[in-house]
Amino acid sequence: MATDDTEDTTLYNVVVNHEEQYSIWPAYRELPLGWREAGKQGSKAACLAYIQDVWTDMRPLSLRQKMTEAREQGETSALP
């Protein structure tokens, strides 16, 4: 596997989409549609470490909401 001998000095932003999924994006580039800055900027390693700390539930937001709704409906239907 070929490796580049130059160090990655790119400054990255942590970004998040409407489903609360995280990624990194070069700070010098315009954000893609549907993504917003999450408030962390730094090296690639620092940004990935931040994501590892904050993104503890990998399920998309819409799935988490549906599962909560289903659980609450199940609890309600069990009531007399």
Secondary structure as GFF3:
##gff-version 3
##sequence-region A 1 80
A	DSSP	beta_strand	12	17	.	.	.	ID=ss1
A	DSSP	beta_strand	22	26	.	.	.	ID=ss2
A	DSSP	beta_strand	35	42	.	.	.	ID=ss3
A	DSSP	alpha_helix	44	54	.	.	.	ID=ss4
A	DSSP	alpha_helix	61	77	.	.	.	ID=ss5
###
